[in-house]
Amino acid sequence: MAELQEVQITEEKPLLPGQTPEMAKTHSVETPYGSVSFTVYGTPKPKRPAILTYHDVGLNYKTCFQPLFQFGDMQEIIQNFVRVHVDAPGMEEGAPVFPLGYQYPSLDQLADMIPCILQYLNFSAIIGVGVGAGAYILSRYALTHPDTVEGLVLINIDPNAKGWMDWAAHKLTGLTSSIPEMILGHLFSQEELSGNSELVQKYRNIVTHAPNLENIELYWNSYNNRRDLNFERGGDITLKCPVMLVVGDQAPHEDAVVECNSKLDPTQTSFLKMADSGGQPQLTQPGKLTEAFKYFLQGMGYMASSCMTRLSRSRTASLTSAASIDGNRSRSRTLSQSSESGTLPSGPPGHTMEVSC
């Protein structure tokens, strides 16, 4: 654990009535694969894991997760957990461009940096929240360090390596499209890009004019060179913790997430398909995702007294997860959806279901 740097900042966000500014500390730690930066919000809570996030390609922790964690209903969650936002190497704000010829870490190596972060912070367990490449990285970490992962929220995960057809399509696209255009096609659906909403315009500008675009391309290349996670339902290679898979309806990675769902343990996995959320549900539907996250945490035995208000008044996707923590916390998994007209039939506990909300 060689060189450490620490900077104290204040999170820039609108404050709720009676809420005080949340203090954050940004750290940088050396690992066998280079330096990695991460920002810690809050203080550790007794007998509670940290929430650790990992962002997608073309983004950093702020552009990927800030709308979600600044959402009003999310404040109840962040008051109960310390959270760690990891920036992939060279993706943090103000990061210098890597020198020509720099060997960027593979996604497996990025996952291997996480133990260095937890060791420095003296954290023993996490609940991971990852998007795209970040979801892959947290899944790889969970496979190699299952005892330290209590749960995973995986948005837009593609657990498969690129096949020959994918590679051919990628190469052909690279001949006619720039790196920013390819990354935008990874983040948003073609319908969203054609519609060119204010959100898409904002992120198009972020990616296209990123001062560290060369670094982003290196992260992008590592993502496209990822190995297959080789998930197998009923096999030895699987995620052993509760998992909530999330994808937007008609999102670029919808098929990949559906396939991932078919390979994971149905008694441990919930699948949330979010309507009208596009390629980045944490940006477009933070309220619905927050509500689902609360249910997920409740199913793990946390926040039992949490008040569900927002979606309960319209329609509720309730998720609870299964397993045990420290041998004394029973978990059962249910997934149901209700509306003003009544409660729709829900599947029996232990079955993965699909909810559009």
Secondary structure, DSSP 8 states (H G I E B T S, - for coil): ---EEEEEEE------TT----EEEEEEEEETTEEEEEEEES---TT--EEEEE--TT--HHHHHHHHHTSGGGHHHHTTS-EEEEE-TT-STT-----TT-----HHHHHHHHHHHHHHHT---EEEEEETHHHHHHHHHHHH-GGGEEEEEEES---S---HHHHHHHHHHHHHS-HHHHHHHHHS-HHHHHHT-HHHHHHHHHHHT-TTHHHHHHHHHHHHT-------TTSSSS--S-EEEEEETT-TTHHHHHHHHHHS-TTTEEEEEETT-TT-HHHH-HHHHHHHHHHHHHHTT--TT----TGGGT-EEEE---EEETTTEEE---EEEEETTEE-----TT---EEE-
